């Protein structure tokens, strides 16, 4: 919700927030999800298998992003109302997957769940921005944009709720965390970083990305994960 509201009111500062978010998401993938995946999945699987699942997650998300999520950074993209609604709906599904990631992370431990939830909030801030832009750039009204923003904000909650009905073994959790590590690496490197940089290519944006990763590293170390 905050991302969408910022998109409507404070566009000139979005690049700094998105830069920080990119670093935070990448930091969680490298410093939290990947170590946990190696520790849990490595109990019954070769480490090369766990790393291969990370790569699989990256490639799956790349495919979804190119074919369905319709992310992009050009002002000339998607300019029809029906395509705006289609884009907003896929962004909402995108947020649903984030909620599933949170739910499975909490099945590992409360601390891991909280760290992943923080990263998802940083990432979904960007989704809120994209949802508003997707509707308004395609001729949608402010009211329609706010309706889709509410759907996008609710989607992760639904994703978390779904995982309350699904309980998996630790070794399977390890592979799921590896999959989501691949998701987060793609989101940070191929979505958030370019999005933060393309409109305002300033050195300060890069500083914010590095700061985001550093803050998450310190948070994770302090939590003892």
N, C-alpha and C positions, 0 to 999 in steps of 0.2 A: 504493500500500500504506500509506504513512504517513497519508494522508487518512482511510482506513478505520480505522486504529488510533487516530488522534486522535478520531474519531467515537465510538469505544467507551470512551475513557478521559478525554479532556479537552474535553468539550463546552462548558464555560464560556469557553474562549478561542478557539473556532473563528471567531467573528465577526471578530476582529482579523486572523487569518490569511487568511480569505476576502476581507476588505477589501483587504489588501495584494495578494493574487492578482488581484483585479479590476483594480487599477491597473496591475499588471505586464502583464496580457493586453492591456488597452487601449493601454498604452504601446508594446508591440511592434507592434500594428496601425498606430498612427499614426507611430511613429518609425523603424520598420524595414521592415515588409512593404509599406506603401503607397509609401514613397519608392523601394524596389527595384522594385516593380511599375510605377511610373511611368517609371523609368529604362529598364527592360528592355522593357516593353510599348510604351513611347512611341517605340521605334525604328521600328516598322512599323504602329502603330495610333494613332488620334487619342487624345489624353489623355482626352477625354470618354468614349471607349469603355472605357478602362481603369477610370475612375471608375464607369462604369455596371456593370462586372463586380463592383466592390466592393459596389455596391448589390444586385446579383443574389445575391452570396454571403450578404449580410445577410438577404435575403428567403428564400433557400433554407433557411438555418439556422433562421429563424423558423418556417417551415412544418414542417420536421422536428421542431423542438422542440415545437410545439403538437400535432402529429398522432402522433408516434412516441416521442420521448424522454421525454415525460410529466414534464417538470420542473414543479415547483410549490413553493409555500411555505406551504401550509395543512396543518395537522396532521390535517385531516379527509379528505385525498386518499387514494386507492388503498389499500384495506385488505383485499385478498384475496391468499392465497399465490401463486396463479397470476399475478396481476397484478404482484406483487412480482418474480417471476422474469422476466416480460416487461419490466418496467422496467429491471431489472439488465442484461438482454441488450441493450436498446437503448442503455443507457449504455456498454456495452462496444463497440458499434458506433461510438458517438460517439468513444470513445477511439481506435478504429482509424483514424478520419478524422484525428485529431490526429497520429497516427504518419505518415500519408501526407503531412500538411503538413510535418512535420520532414524527411522524405525529400526532398521537392521543394526545400525550403529549402537543404539541403546541396548540391543540384545547382547552386544559384546560387553559393555559396561556403561554406567551412567556418565562417567567422565568422557569416554569416547563419543557417546551420543551428544553431549553438550557441545563438544568441540565441533563435531560435524554439523550440528544445528546452527552454530554461529557462522560457519562457512556458508551454509545454505542460505542463511539470512542475507549475508553479503552478496551472494550470487543472485538471489531472487530480487534484491534491490534492482539489479540490472534488468531482470525480467519485467518488473513493474514499469520501468522506463520504456522497454521495448513494446510492452502491451499498449501503453498510451500512444506511442509513436505509430504503431501499426494501424491503429484505428484512425487517429487524426490525420495521418498522411494519406489515407484512402477515403477522405471525405466524411468520416464518421463524426457524430456530434460529441460534445464533451460528456453528455449524459451516457451515451453508448460506451464511450471510452472508460468511464467510471464503473459501469456495469461489468465490463470485461476485466477491469482491474480487480474488482471484488472476487470474481471467479478465480482469477489467477492467484490471489492471496489465499483463497480457501483451499486450493488444490493440494498444497503440501500437507495441510492438516488431514485431508482425506487419505493421502498417501501414508502418513504415519498410522492412521486408524486401521488401514488395511493390514499392516504388519502386526498389529495386535492379535490378529487371527491366524498368523503364520509364525510358527516357531521352528527354527532350523538348528542343526547341530553346529558345534563350534567350527569344525573343519569346513563345513559348507559356508558358514559365516565368513571364514577367511577368504574363500573364493569370491563371495559376494562383495566383500570390502575391496578386494583386488579389482573387481569389475567397476565399482564406483570410484576407485582411485583413477582408473582410466577415464571415466566420465569427467571427473574434476580436472584432470590434466588437460583434457580437450577444452573444457569450458573456459579455464583460465587462459591457456595459451592461444587458442584459436578464436575465442569469442570476446572475453572481457578485455584482454590486452589490446587487440586491434580496435575495439570499440572505444576504449578510453583514449586512444592515441590519434585516431584518424581526424577528428575535428580540431583538436588542440595538441599538436605534436610538440609539447614542451618538455624540458628536462625534468621539471617538477612532477609531471605525471609519472615518469620513470622512477623518481625518488619515492613516490607514494606506493608504487607497485612493490619495490624492494622493502619498504617499510611494512607493508601488509604482510609479506612473507615472514619478515623478522618478528613482528608482533605475534603471529600465530606460532612461530617456533618457540618463542619465550613462554607463551601461554601453555603450550603443550609440555614443555620441559618443567614448568612450575607445577603443572598438574600431575607430573610423575608418570605420564603415559609411556 
